[in-house]
Amino acid sequence: MNIFFAVFYAAFVGTVLTVLLRNHKAEAAIFTSVAVGALILTMILPKVQEVMQVFNDLSSAAGVDNSWLNVVFKICGIAFIGEWGVQLCKDSGEGAIGSKLELATKVTILLLCLPIINQLLQLVEKLL
Amino acid sequence: MSIDIVFKIAAIGILVAVLHTLLVNSKREDIALMTDIAGLVIVLLMVINLISGLFDTIKQIFGLY
């Protein structure tokens, strides 16, 4: 709970500073918003780790192969970074670069999914 | 890792903006450009450190290697 209030204060201070700087020095405004974003993500990541630990425990209790869950976690991480970068580009008025980054994120996630899809297709083949 | 770095970046931004105005008013546009670039590089180095720390943490937590 404490971490939420810390994040709130960081976001508030960062917003005020960014708005203050935007009219005088747009580059510095971008950098403050990047710094606040990185700071908040770093603050919240230990909590994400706790949630993932619970899911890991659940999956091992259910006897599910751990490698599947690891793929899901990897996809989550890539989506985390990708979404952050896309929002950053769009906030700085570079929607075009943001769309390319979005495409790269999607391709990377698809690449991670392919082994699972392959396995599923093999299973279907075996059943037929 | 704390909110200090955000204040530092904002302070450098304000300082560079003031220096820029002063230098332009005293007809020294070339030096004003230099201070702009210097401030930009300093802030960029700070932010890059922050981002690399974040990426290392994400790689470690989500198992991306």
N, CA and C atoms of all chains as a GROMACS GRO file, in nm:
protein
  579
    1MET      N    1   0.083  -0.121   0.000
    1MET     CA    2   0.000   0.000   0.000
    1MET      C    3   0.086   0.126   0.000
    2ASN      N    4   0.196   0.122   0.080
    2ASN     CA    5   0.285   0.238   0.087
    2ASN      C    6   0.340   0.275  -0.049
    3ILE      N    7   0.372   0.171  -0.127
    3ILE     CA    8   0.435   0.195  -0.256
    3ILE      C    9   0.340   0.272  -0.347
    4PHE      N   10   0.207   0.250  -0.329
    4PHE     CA   11   0.111   0.321  -0.412
    4PHE      C   12   0.119   0.471  -0.390
    5PHE      N   13   0.130   0.510  -0.262
    5PHE     CA   14   0.137   0.654  -0.233
    5PHE      C   15   0.267   0.713  -0.284
    6ALA      N   16   0.376   0.634  -0.274
    6ALA     CA   17   0.504   0.682  -0.328
    6ALA      C   18   0.492   0.706  -0.478
    7VAL      N   19   0.427   0.611  -0.548
    7VAL     CA   20   0.408   0.625  -0.692
    7VAL      C   21   0.324   0.747  -0.722
    8PHE      N   22   0.220   0.766  -0.640
    8PHE     CA   23   0.131   0.881  -0.660
    8PHE      C   24   0.209   1.012  -0.652
    9TYR      N   25   0.292   1.026  -0.546
    9TYR     CA   26   0.368   1.148  -0.529
    9TYR      C   27   0.465   1.167  -0.646
   10ALA      N   28   0.533   1.059  -0.685
   10ALA     CA   29   0.628   1.069  -0.796
   10ALA      C   30   0.558   1.116  -0.922
   11ALA      N   31   0.440   1.059  -0.949
   11ALA     CA   32   0.366   1.097  -1.070
   11ALA      C   33   0.324   1.243  -1.063
   12PHE      N   34   0.279   1.287  -0.946
   12PHE     CA   35   0.232   1.424  -0.930
   12PHE      C   36   0.345   1.523  -0.951
   13VAL      N   37   0.458   1.500  -0.880
   13VAL     CA   38   0.573   1.589  -0.891
   13VAL      C   39   0.625   1.590  -1.035
   14GLY      N   40   0.633   1.472  -1.094
   14GLY     CA   41   0.682   1.462  -1.231
   14GLY      C   42   0.594   1.537  -1.328
   15THR      N   43   0.462   1.528  -1.311
   15THR     CA   44   0.371   1.598  -1.400
   15THR      C   45   0.388   1.749  -1.389
   16VAL      N   46   0.398   1.797  -1.264
   16VAL     CA   47   0.413   1.942  -1.244
   16VAL      C   48   0.542   1.990  -1.309
   17LEU      N   49   0.653   1.918  -1.286
   17LEU     CA   50   0.781   1.960  -1.343
   17LEU      C   51   0.778   1.955  -1.495
   18THR      N   52   0.716   1.850  -1.550
   18THR     CA   53   0.712   1.837  -1.696
   18THR      C   54   0.632   1.952  -1.758
   19VAL      N   55   0.518   1.984  -1.697
   19VAL     CA   56   0.436   2.093  -1.752
   19VAL      C   57   0.509   2.226  -1.740
   20LEU      N   58   0.582   2.242  -1.628
   20LEU     CA   59   0.659   2.366  -1.606
   20LEU      C   60   0.764   2.382  -1.714
   21LEU      N   61   0.833   2.272  -1.748
   21LEU     CA   62   0.946   2.280  -1.841
   21LEU      C   63   0.902   2.284  -1.987
   22ARG      N   64   0.780   2.236  -2.015
   22ARG     CA   65   0.742   2.216  -2.155
   22ARG      C   66   0.750   2.344  -2.237
   23ASN      N   67   0.709   2.458  -2.176
   23ASN     CA   68   0.705   2.583  -2.252
   23ASN      C   69   0.844   2.640  -2.274
   24HIS      N   70   0.937   2.613  -2.181
   24HIS     CA   71   1.069   2.675  -2.192
   24HIS      C   72   1.169   2.584  -2.258
   25LYS      N   73   1.160   2.455  -2.227
   25LYS     CA   74   1.262   2.364  -2.276
   25LYS      C   75   1.199   2.226  -2.299
   26ALA      N   76   1.153   2.205  -2.422
   26ALA     CA   77   1.074   2.085  -2.450
   26ALA      C   78   1.155   1.958  -2.432
   27GLU      N   79   1.289   1.962  -2.463
   27GLU     CA   80   1.371   1.841  -2.451
   27GLU      C   81   1.378   1.797  -2.306
   28ALA      N   82   1.402   1.895  -2.217
   28ALA     CA   83   1.412   1.861  -2.076
   28ALA      C   84   1.279   1.806  -2.024
   29ALA      N   85   1.167   1.856  -2.079
   29ALA     CA   86   1.036   1.805  -2.038
   29ALA      C   87   1.023   1.658  -2.073
   30ILE      N   88   1.071   1.622  -2.194
   30ILE     CA   89   1.068   1.481  -2.234
   30ILE      C   90   1.149   1.397  -2.136
   31PHE      N   91   1.268   1.450  -2.099
   31PHE     CA   92   1.355   1.372  -2.011
   31PHE      C   93   1.294   1.355  -1.873
   32THR      N   94   1.230   1.460  -1.819
   32THR     CA   95   1.167   1.441  -1.687
   32THR      C   96   1.057   1.337  -1.697
   33SER      N   97   0.981   1.338  -1.807
   33SER     CA   98   0.872   1.240  -1.814
   33SER      C   99   0.930   1.099  -1.829
   34VAL      N  100   1.043   1.084  -1.902
   34VAL     CA  101   1.107   0.953  -1.911
   34VAL      C  102   1.155   0.908  -1.774
   35ALA      N  103   1.219   1.001  -1.701
   35ALA     CA  104   1.274   0.965  -1.570
   35ALA      C  105   1.164   0.922  -1.475
   36VAL      N  106   1.051   0.997  -1.474
   36VAL     CA  107   0.942   0.961  -1.384
   36VAL      C  108   0.884   0.824  -1.424
   37GLY      N  109   0.872   0.802  -1.555
   37GLY     CA  110   0.819   0.672  -1.599
   37GLY      C  111   0.908   0.558  -1.555
   38ALA      N  112   1.039   0.572  -1.576
   38ALA     CA  113   1.132   0.465  -1.536
   38ALA      C  114   1.128   0.444  -1.386
   39LEU      N  115   1.121   0.554  -1.313
   39LEU     CA  116   1.118   0.547  -1.166
   39LEU      C  117   0.994   0.470  -1.118
   40ILE      N  118   0.878   0.504  -1.174
   40ILE     CA  119   0.754   0.441  -1.128
   40ILE      C  120   0.755   0.292  -1.163
   41LEU      N  121   0.801   0.260  -1.285
   41LEU     CA  122   0.806   0.119  -1.324
   41LEU      C  123   0.900   0.041  -1.232
   42THR      N  124   1.015   0.102  -1.199
   42THR     CA  125   1.110   0.035  -1.111
   42THR      C  126   1.051   0.016  -0.972
   43MET      N  127   0.970   0.113  -0.927
   43MET     CA  128   0.909   0.100  -0.795
   43MET      C  129   0.807  -0.014  -0.792
   44ILE      N  130   0.735  -0.030  -0.903
   44ILE     CA  131   0.623  -0.123  -0.902
   44ILE      C  132   0.665  -0.266  -0.935
   45LEU      N  133   0.787  -0.281  -0.992
   45LEU     CA  134   0.828  -0.413  -1.038
   45LEU      C  135   0.840  -0.519  -0.928
   46PRO      N  136   0.892  -0.484  -0.807
   46PRO     CA  137   0.896  -0.588  -0.702
   46PRO      C  138   0.759  -0.646  -0.670
   47LYS      N  139   0.655  -0.561  -0.679
   47LYS     CA  140   0.518  -0.610  -0.654
   47LYS      C  141   0.476  -0.707  -0.764
   48VAL      N  142   0.514  -0.673  -0.888
   48VAL     CA  143   0.484  -0.762  -1.000
   48VAL      C  144   0.550  -0.897  -0.977
   49GLN      N  145   0.674  -0.891  -0.923
   49GLN     CA  146   0.746  -1.015  -0.896
   49GLN      C  147   0.671  -1.102  -0.795
   50GLU      N  148   0.614  -1.036  -0.692
   50GLU     CA  149   0.538  -1.112  -0.592
   50GLU      C  150   0.419  -1.182  -0.656
   51VAL      N  151   0.346  -1.107  -0.743
   51VAL     CA  152   0.229  -1.165  -0.810
   51VAL      C  153   0.272  -1.285  -0.894
   52MET      N  154   0.386  -1.269  -0.965
   52MET     CA  155   0.434  -1.378  -1.050
   52MET      C  156   0.472  -1.500  -0.968
   53GLN      N  157   0.526  -1.472  -0.848
   53GLN     CA  158   0.564  -1.584  -0.760
   53GLN      C  159   0.440  -1.666  -0.724
   54VAL      N  160   0.330  -1.594  -0.694
   54VAL     CA  161   0.205  -1.665  -0.660
   54VAL      C  162   0.160  -1.751  -0.778
   55PHE      N  163   0.166  -1.695  -0.899
   55PHE     CA  164   0.124  -1.772  -1.017
   55PHE      C  165   0.214  -1.893  -1.038
   56ASN      N  166   0.345  -1.872  -1.013
   56ASN     CA  167   0.438  -1.984  -1.025
   56ASN      C  168   0.402  -2.096  -0.929
   57ASP      N  169   0.372  -2.058  -0.803
   57ASP     CA  170   0.336  -2.158  -0.702
   57ASP      C  171   0.210  -2.233  -0.745
   58LEU      N  172   0.110  -2.155  -0.794
   58LEU     CA  173  -0.016  -2.216  -0.836
   58LEU      C  174   0.008  -2.317  -0.947
   59SER      N  175   0.091  -2.278  -1.044
   59SER     CA  176   0.111  -2.366  -1.159
   59SER      C  177   0.186  -2.492  -1.118
   60SER      N  178   0.283  -2.477  -1.025
   60SER     CA  179   0.355  -2.598  -0.985
   60SER      C  180   0.266  -2.687  -0.899
   61ALA      N  181   0.172  -2.625  -0.823
   61ALA     CA  182   0.078  -2.706  -0.745
   61ALA      C  183  -0.017  -2.782  -0.836
   62ALA      N  184  -0.052  -2.719  -0.951
   62ALA     CA  185  -0.143  -2.785  -1.044
   62ALA      C  186  -0.069  -2.882  -1.136
   63GLY      N  187   0.067  -2.882  -1.126
   63GLY     CA  188   0.144  -2.975  -1.208
   63GLY      C  189   0.156  -2.934  -1.353
   64VAL      N  190   0.144  -2.801  -1.380
   64VAL     CA  191   0.160  -2.753  -1.517
   64VAL      C  192   0.308  -2.734  -1.546
   65ASP      N  193   0.348  -2.761  -1.672
   65ASP     CA  194   0.487  -2.743  -1.710
   65ASP      C  195   0.526  -2.595  -1.692
   66ASN      N  196   0.638  -2.572  -1.622
   66ASN     CA  197   0.678  -2.436  -1.588
   66ASN      C  198   0.717  -2.352  -1.709
   67SER      N  199   0.761  -2.421  -1.816
   67SER     CA  200   0.812  -2.346  -1.931
   67SER      C  201   0.702  -2.267  -2.000
   68TRP      N  202   0.577  -2.317  -1.992
   68TRP     CA  203   0.466  -2.242  -2.052
   68TRP      C  204   0.445  -2.110  -1.981
   69LEU      N  205   0.447  -2.117  -1.848
   69LEU     CA  206   0.425  -1.995  -1.770
   69LEU      C  207   0.538  -1.895  -1.793
   70ASN      N  208   0.661  -1.949  -1.811
   70ASN     CA  209   0.774  -1.859  -1.836
   70ASN      C  210   0.754  -1.781  -1.965
   71VAL      N  211   0.698  -1.846  -2.067
   71VAL     CA  212   0.671  -1.777  -2.193
   71VAL      C  213   0.572  -1.663  -2.169
   72VAL      N  214   0.469  -1.690  -2.089
   72VAL     CA  215   0.370  -1.586  -2.060
   72VAL      C  216   0.437  -1.469  -1.989
   73PHE      N  217   0.527  -1.499  -1.895
   73PHE     CA  218   0.595  -1.391  -1.823
   73PHE      C  219   0.682  -1.309  -1.917
   74LYS      N  220   0.752  -1.381  -2.008
   74LYS     CA  221   0.837  -1.309  -2.103
   74LYS      C  222   0.753  -1.214  -2.187
   75ILE      N  223   0.637  -1.262  -2.232
   75ILE     CA  224   0.550  -1.178  -2.314
   75ILE      C  225   0.505  -1.056  -2.234
   76CYS      N  226   0.474  -1.077  -2.104
   76CYS     CA  227   0.435  -0.965  -2.019
   76CYS      C  228   0.546  -0.862  -2.012
   77GLY      N  229   0.671  -0.908  -1.994
   77GLY     CA  230   0.783  -0.815  -1.984
   77GLY      C  231   0.800  -0.734  -2.110
   78ILE      N  232   0.792  -0.803  -2.226
   78ILE     CA  233   0.809  -0.732  -2.353
   78ILE      C  234   0.696  -0.632  -2.373
   79ALA      N  235   0.574  -0.672  -2.337
   79ALA     CA  236   0.460  -0.580  -2.351
   79ALA      C  237   0.478  -0.458  -2.260
   80PHE      N  238   0.529  -0.481  -2.140
   80PHE     CA  239   0.559  -0.374  -2.043
   80PHE      C  240   0.649  -0.269  -2.106
   81ILE      N  241   0.768  -0.315  -2.154
   81ILE     CA  242   0.866  -0.222  -2.209
   81ILE      C  243   0.810  -0.157  -2.336
   82GLY      N  244   0.749  -0.240  -2.422
   82GLY     CA  245   0.700  -0.188  -2.550
   82GLY      C  246   0.596  -0.080  -2.532
   83GLU      N  247   0.500  -0.104  -2.444
   83GLU     CA  248   0.394  -0.007  -2.422
   83GLU      C  249   0.449   0.123  -2.367
   84TRP      N  250   0.547   0.110  -2.276
   84TRP     CA  251   0.609   0.229  -2.219
   84TRP      C  252   0.674   0.312  -2.329
   85GLY      N  253   0.751   0.246  -2.416
   85GLY     CA  254   0.818   0.317  -2.523
   85GLY      C  255   0.720   0.382  -2.620
   86VAL      N  256   0.613   0.310  -2.652
   86VAL     CA  257   0.514   0.364  -2.747
   86VAL      C  258   0.450   0.489  -2.689
   87GLN      N  259   0.412   0.484  -2.561
   87GLN     CA  260   0.350   0.602  -2.498
   87GLN      C  261   0.445   0.720  -2.496
   88LEU      N  262   0.574   0.688  -2.472
   88LEU     CA  263   0.677   0.793  -2.469
   88LEU      C  264   0.687   0.863  -2.603
   89CYS      N  265   0.694   0.782  -2.711
   89CYS     CA  266   0.704   0.840  -2.845
   89CYS      C  267   0.582   0.925  -2.874
   90LYS      N  268   0.463   0.876  -2.838
   90LYS     CA  269   0.341   0.950  -2.870
   90LYS      C  270   0.332   1.078  -2.790
   91ASP      N  271   0.376   1.074  -2.661
   91ASP     CA  272   0.375   1.196  -2.579
   91ASP      C  273   0.466   1.301  -2.636
   92SER      N  274   0.578   1.256  -2.698
   92SER     CA  275   0.671   1.352  -2.755
   92SER      C  276   0.630   1.393  -2.895
   93GLY      N  277   0.514   1.352  -2.940
   93GLY     CA  278   0.463   1.395  -3.070
   93GLY      C  279   0.518   1.316  -3.187
   94GLU      N  280   0.578   1.199  -3.160
   94GLU     CA  281   0.632   1.116  -3.268
   94GLU      C  282   0.550   0.988  -3.282
   95GLY      N  283   0.426   1.005  -3.324
   95GLY     CA  284   0.336   0.890  -3.336
   95GLY      C  285   0.386   0.788  -3.436
   96ALA      N  286   0.457   0.836  -3.541
   96ALA     CA  287   0.503   0.743  -3.645
   96ALA      C  288   0.605   0.644  -3.589
   97ILE      N  289   0.704   0.698  -3.513
   97ILE     CA  290   0.804   0.609  -3.453
   97ILE      C  291   0.736   0.516  -3.355
   98GLY      N  292   0.637   0.569  -3.282
   98GLY     CA  293   0.564   0.487  -3.186
   98GLY      C  294   0.496   0.369  -3.252
   99SER      N  295   0.436   0.392  -3.369
   99SER     CA  296   0.369   0.281  -3.438
   99SER      C  297   0.468   0.173  -3.478
  100LYS      N  298   0.589   0.216  -3.520
  100LYS     CA  299   0.690   0.116  -3.559
  100LYS      C  300   0.732   0.033  -3.437
  101LEU      N  301   0.747   0.102  -3.325
  101LEU     CA  302   0.785   0.031  -3.203
  101LEU      C  303   0.676  -0.069  -3.164
  102GLU      N  304   0.549  -0.027  -3.184
  102GLU     CA  305   0.437  -0.114  -3.154
  102GLU      C  306   0.444  -0.240  -3.242
  103LEU      N  307   0.473  -0.218  -3.370
  103LEU     CA  308   0.485  -0.331  -3.463
  103LEU      C  309   0.595  -0.426  -3.419
  104ALA      N  310   0.712  -0.366  -3.379
  104ALA     CA  311   0.824  -0.449  -3.335
  104ALA      C  312   0.785  -0.531  -3.213
  105THR      N  313   0.711  -0.468  -3.119
  105THR     CA  314   0.667  -0.540  -3.000
  105THR      C  315   0.577  -0.657  -3.037
  106LYS      N  316   0.484  -0.631  -3.132
  106LYS     CA  317   0.391  -0.737  -3.170
  106LYS      C  318   0.464  -0.853  -3.237
  107VAL      N  319   0.562  -0.820  -3.324
  107VAL     CA  320   0.636  -0.926  -3.393
  107VAL      C  321   0.714  -1.009  -3.292
  108THR      N  322   0.776  -0.940  -3.194
  108THR     CA  323   0.854  -1.013  -3.093
  108THR      C  324   0.765  -1.107  -3.013
  109ILE      N  325   0.646  -1.057  -2.976
  109ILE     CA  326   0.554  -1.141  -2.898
  109ILE      C  327   0.508  -1.261  -2.981
  110LEU      N  328   0.480  -1.236  -3.109
  110LEU     CA  329   0.437  -1.345  -3.197
  110LEU      C  330   0.546  -1.451  -3.208
  111LEU      N  331   0.672  -1.403  -3.217
  111LEU     CA  332   0.787  -1.494  -3.226
  111LEU      C  333   0.795  -1.583  -3.102
  112LEU      N  334   0.765  -1.523  -2.986
  112LEU     CA  335   0.770  -1.602  -2.863
  112LEU      C  336   0.656  -1.704  -2.859
  113CYS      N  337   0.542  -1.668  -2.923
  113CYS     CA  338   0.424  -1.757  -2.920
  113CYS      C  339   0.439  -1.876  -3.014
  114LEU      N  340   0.523  -1.862  -3.117
  114LEU     CA  341   0.524  -1.962  -3.224
  114LEU      C  342   0.548  -2.106  -3.175
  115PRO      N  343   0.642  -2.131  -3.083
  115PRO     CA  344   0.660  -2.269  -3.037
  115PRO      C  345   0.532  -2.329  -2.978
  116ILE      N  346   0.455  -2.246  -2.904
  116ILE     CA  347   0.331  -2.295  -2.844
  116ILE      C  348   0.231  -2.331  -2.954
  117ILE      N  349   0.220  -2.243  -3.054
  117ILE     CA  350   0.126  -2.270  -3.164
  117ILE      C  351   0.165  -2.398  -3.236
  118ASN      N  352   0.296  -2.413  -3.256
  118ASN     CA  353   0.348  -2.534  -3.321
  118ASN      C  354   0.308  -2.659  -3.244
  119GLN      N  355   0.327  -2.654  -3.114
  119GLN     CA  356   0.296  -2.768  -3.029
  119GLN      C  357   0.148  -2.802  -3.035
  120LEU      N  358   0.065  -2.694  -3.035
  120LEU     CA  359  -0.080  -2.713  -3.042
  120LEU      C  360  -0.118  -2.782  -3.172
  121LEU      N  361  -0.057  -2.736  -3.282
  121LEU     CA  362  -0.088  -2.797  -3.413
  121LEU      C  363  -0.045  -2.943  -3.416
  122GLN      N  364   0.070  -2.974  -3.356
  122GLN     CA  365   0.116  -3.113  -3.351
  122GLN      C  366   0.018  -3.200  -3.273
  123LEU      N  367  -0.035  -3.142  -3.164
  123LEU     CA  368  -0.132  -3.215  -3.082
  123LEU      C  369  -0.258  -3.245  -3.163
  124VAL      N  370  -0.304  -3.143  -3.240
  124VAL     CA  371  -0.423  -3.162  -3.323
  124VAL      C  372  -0.398  -3.271  -3.427
  125GLU      N  373  -0.276  -3.267  -3.485
  125GLU     CA  374  -0.241  -3.366  -3.586
  125GLU      C  375  -0.246  -3.506  -3.527
  126LYS      N  376  -0.195  -3.519  -3.404
  126LYS     CA  377  -0.190  -3.649  -3.338
  126LYS      C  378  -0.332  -3.700  -3.313
  127LEU      N  379  -0.421  -3.605  -3.272
  127LEU     CA  380  -0.559  -3.644  -3.242
  127LEU      C  381  -0.632  -3.690  -3.367
  128LEU      N  382  -0.601  -3.624  -3.482
  128LEU     CA  383  -0.666  -3.663  -3.606
  128LEU      C  384  -0.607  -3.793  -3.656
  129MET      N  385   1.803   0.498  -0.612
  129MET     CA  386   1.688   0.516  -0.701
  129MET      C  387   1.578   0.592  -0.628
  130SER      N  388   1.565   0.722  -0.655
  130SER     CA  389   1.463   0.800  -0.585
  130SER      C  390   1.417   0.914  -0.673
  131ILE      N  391   1.329   0.996  -0.618
  131ILE     CA  392   1.271   1.106  -0.694
  131ILE      C  393   1.373   1.217  -0.717
  132ASP      N  394   1.487   1.210  -0.645
  132ASP     CA  395   1.590   1.314  -0.658
  132ASP      C  396   1.631   1.338  -0.802
  133ILE      N  397   1.642   1.228  -0.878
  133ILE     CA  398   1.694   1.242  -1.014
  133ILE      C  399   1.600   1.326  -1.100
  134VAL      N  400   1.469   1.319  -1.071
  134VAL     CA  401   1.373   1.401  -1.146
  134VAL      C  402   1.395   1.549  -1.116
  135PHE      N  403   1.417   1.578  -0.986
  135PHE     CA  404   1.445   1.718  -0.949
  135PHE      C  405   1.573   1.766  -1.015
  136LYS      N  406   1.676   1.677  -1.018
  136LYS     CA  407   1.803   1.715  -1.079
  136LYS      C  408   1.782   1.752  -1.226
  137ILE      N  409   1.706   1.666  -1.297
  137ILE     CA  410   1.685   1.692  -1.440
  137ILE      C  411   1.610   1.823  -1.459
  138ALA      N  412   1.506   1.846  -1.376
  138ALA     CA  413   1.429   1.970  -1.388
  138ALA      C  414   1.517   2.090  -1.359
  139ALA      N  415   1.605   2.078  -1.256
  139ALA     CA  416   1.693   2.191  -1.221
  139ALA      C  417   1.788   2.222  -1.336
  140ILE      N  418   1.845   2.117  -1.396
  140ILE     CA  419   1.934   2.141  -1.509
  140ILE      C  420   1.858   2.206  -1.623
  141GLY      N  421   1.734   2.163  -1.646
  141GLY     CA  422   1.653   2.222  -1.752
  141GLY      C  423   1.629   2.370  -1.730
  142ILE      N  424   1.592   2.406  -1.604
  142ILE     CA  425   1.565   2.547  -1.574
  142ILE      C  426   1.693   2.630  -1.588
  143LEU      N  427   1.805   2.574  -1.535
  143LEU     CA  428   1.933   2.644  -1.542
  143LEU      C  429   1.972   2.672  -1.686
  144VAL      N  430   1.960   2.568  -1.771
  144VAL     CA  431   1.999   2.585  -1.910
  144VAL      C  432   1.907   2.685  -1.980
  145ALA      N  433   1.777   2.684  -1.945
  145ALA     CA  434   1.685   2.779  -2.007
  145ALA      C  435   1.724   2.922  -1.970
  146VAL      N  436   1.759   2.944  -1.841
  146VAL     CA  437   1.799   3.079  -1.797
  146VAL      C  438   1.927   3.122  -1.867
  147LEU      N  439   2.026   3.029  -1.870
  147LEU     CA  440   2.153   3.061  -1.936
  147LEU      C  441   2.131   3.095  -2.083
  148HIS      N  442   2.042   3.017  -2.147
  148HIS     CA  443   2.012   3.040  -2.288
  148HIS      C  444   1.958   3.182  -2.308
  149THR      N  445   1.861   3.220  -2.223
  149THR     CA  446   1.802   3.355  -2.236
  149THR      C  447   1.908   3.462  -2.215
  150LEU      N  448   1.991   3.446  -2.110
  150LEU     CA  449   2.095   3.545  -2.081
  150LEU      C  450   2.191   3.560  -2.198
  151LEU      N  451   2.238   3.446  -2.250
  151LEU     CA  452   2.338   3.451  -2.356
  151LEU      C  453   2.281   3.507  -2.486
  152VAL      N  454   2.153   3.473  -2.513
  152VAL     CA  455   2.093   3.527  -2.635
  152VAL      C  456   2.076   3.678  -2.622
  153ASN      N  457   2.038   3.725  -2.500
  153ASN     CA  458   2.020   3.868  -2.481
  153ASN      C  459   2.152   3.944  -2.493
  154SER      N  460   2.263   3.877  -2.459
  154SER     CA  461   2.393   3.945  -2.474
  154SER      C  462   2.458   3.909  -2.607
  155LYS      N  463   2.375   3.872  -2.705
  155LYS     CA  464   2.420   3.850  -2.843
  155LYS      C  465   2.529   3.742  -2.855
  156ARG      N  466   2.515   3.635  -2.780
  156ARG     CA  467   2.613   3.527  -2.791
  156ARG      C  468   2.541   3.397  -2.824
  157GLU      N  469   2.480   3.397  -2.942
  157GLU     CA  470   2.398   3.282  -2.980
  157GLU      C  471   2.479   3.153  -2.988
  158ASP      N  472   2.607   3.164  -3.034
  158ASP     CA  473   2.688   3.043  -3.051
  158ASP      C  474   2.713   2.976  -2.917
  159ILE      N  475   2.746   3.056  -2.813
  159ILE     CA  476   2.770   2.997  -2.681
  159ILE      C  477   2.639   2.946  -2.622
  160ALA      N  478   2.527   3.015  -2.653
  160ALA     CA  479   2.397   2.967  -2.605
  160ALA      C  480   2.368   2.828  -2.660
  161LEU      N  481   2.401   2.807  -2.788
  161LEU     CA  482   2.380   2.676  -2.849
  161LEU      C  483   2.465   2.570  -2.780
  162MET      N  484   2.591   2.607  -2.748
  162MET     CA  485   2.682   2.514  -2.679
  162MET      C  486   2.625   2.473  -2.544
  163THR      N  487   2.576   2.572  -2.466
  163THR     CA  488   2.521   2.538  -2.334
  163THR      C  489   2.399   2.448  -2.350
  164ASP      N  490   2.317   2.475  -2.450
  164ASP     CA  491   2.200   2.391  -2.476
  164ASP      C  492   2.242   2.247  -2.496
  165ILE      N  493   2.342   2.229  -2.584
  165ILE     CA  494   2.384   2.093  -2.616
  165ILE      C  495   2.447   2.025  -2.495
  166ALA      N  496   2.529   2.102  -2.418
  166ALA     CA  497   2.593   2.044  -2.300
  166ALA      C  498   2.488   1.997  -2.200
  167GLY      N  499   2.388   2.083  -2.173
  167GLY     CA  500   2.282   2.044  -2.079
  167GLY      C  501   2.208   1.921  -2.127
  168LEU      N  502   2.182   1.918  -2.258
  168LEU     CA  503   2.110   1.804  -2.316
  168LEU      C  504   2.188   1.674  -2.296
  169VAL      N  505   2.320   1.680  -2.320
  169VAL     CA  506   2.402   1.558  -2.308
  169VAL      C  507   2.408   1.512  -2.164
  170ILE      N  508   2.423   1.607  -2.069
  170ILE     CA  509   2.429   1.568  -1.927
  170ILE      C  510   2.301   1.497  -1.886
  171VAL      N  511   2.186   1.558  -1.923
  171VAL     CA  512   2.058   1.500  -1.884
  171VAL      C  513   2.038   1.364  -1.952
  172LEU      N  514   2.082   1.356  -2.078
  172LEU     CA  515   2.067   1.230  -2.152
  172LEU      C  516   2.145   1.119  -2.083
  173LEU      N  517   2.266   1.148  -2.035
  173LEU     CA  518   2.346   1.047  -1.966
  173LEU      C  519   2.275   0.999  -1.841
  174MET      N  520   2.216   1.093  -1.764
  174MET     CA  521   2.145   1.054  -1.641
  174MET      C  522   2.028   0.963  -1.674
  175VAL      N  523   1.952   1.003  -1.778
  175VAL     CA  524   1.831   0.926  -1.810
  175VAL      C  525   1.868   0.788  -1.864
  176ILE      N  526   1.978   0.782  -1.940
  176ILE     CA  527   2.016   0.652  -1.997
  176ILE      C  528   2.055   0.556  -1.886
  177ASN      N  529   2.124   0.606  -1.782
  177ASN     CA  530   2.155   0.520  -1.667
  177ASN      C  531   2.028   0.463  -1.605
  178LEU      N  532   1.928   0.553  -1.589
  178LEU     CA  533   1.800   0.513  -1.528
  178LEU      C  534   1.733   0.405  -1.611
  179ILE      N  535   1.731   0.426  -1.744
  179ILE     CA  536   1.662   0.331  -1.832
  179ILE      C  537   1.734   0.197  -1.833
  180SER      N  538   1.869   0.201  -1.831
  180SER     CA  539   1.939   0.073  -1.834
  180SER      C  540   1.914  -0.004  -1.704
  181GLY      N  541   1.903   0.069  -1.591
  181GLY     CA  542   1.869   0.002  -1.466
  181GLY      C  543   1.732  -0.064  -1.474
  182LEU      N  544   1.635   0.011  -1.530
  182LEU     CA  545   1.499  -0.043  -1.543
  182LEU      C  546   1.499  -0.168  -1.631
  183PHE      N  547   1.572  -0.162  -1.744
  183PHE     CA  548   1.572  -0.276  -1.834
  183PHE      C  549   1.637  -0.397  -1.770
  184ASP      N  550   1.745  -0.374  -1.693
  184ASP     CA  551   1.810  -0.487  -1.623
  184ASP      C  552   1.712  -0.552  -1.527
  185THR      N  553   1.637  -0.468  -1.452
  185THR     CA  554   1.541  -0.524  -1.356
  185THR      C  555   1.434  -0.603  -1.428
  186ILE      N  556   1.381  -0.548  -1.540
  186ILE     CA  557   1.275  -0.617  -1.612
  186ILE      C  558   1.326  -0.749  -1.670
  187LYS      N  559   1.449  -0.746  -1.724
  187LYS     CA  560   1.506  -0.869  -1.780
  187LYS      C  561   1.520  -0.975  -1.672
  188GLN      N  562   1.562  -0.932  -1.554
  188GLN     CA  563   1.585  -1.028  -1.446
  188GLN      C  564   1.451  -1.084  -1.395
  189ILE      N  565   1.350  -0.996  -1.381
  189ILE     CA  566   1.224  -1.041  -1.322
  189ILE      C  567   1.145  -1.128  -1.419
  190PHE      N  568   1.138  -1.087  -1.546
  190PHE     CA  569   1.054  -1.161  -1.639
  190PHE      C  570   1.130  -1.272  -1.711
  191GLY      N  571   1.260  -1.289  -1.677
  191GLY     CA  572   1.336  -1.399  -1.736
  191GLY      C  573   1.367  -1.381  -1.882
  192LEU      N  574   1.386  -1.255  -1.926
  192LEU     CA  575   1.423  -1.229  -2.065
  192LEU      C  576   1.575  -1.222  -2.074
  193TYR      N  577   1.636  -1.314  -2.142
  193TYR     CA  578   1.782  -1.306  -2.155
  193TYR      C  579   1.822  -1.308  -2.300
   0.00000   0.00000   0.00000
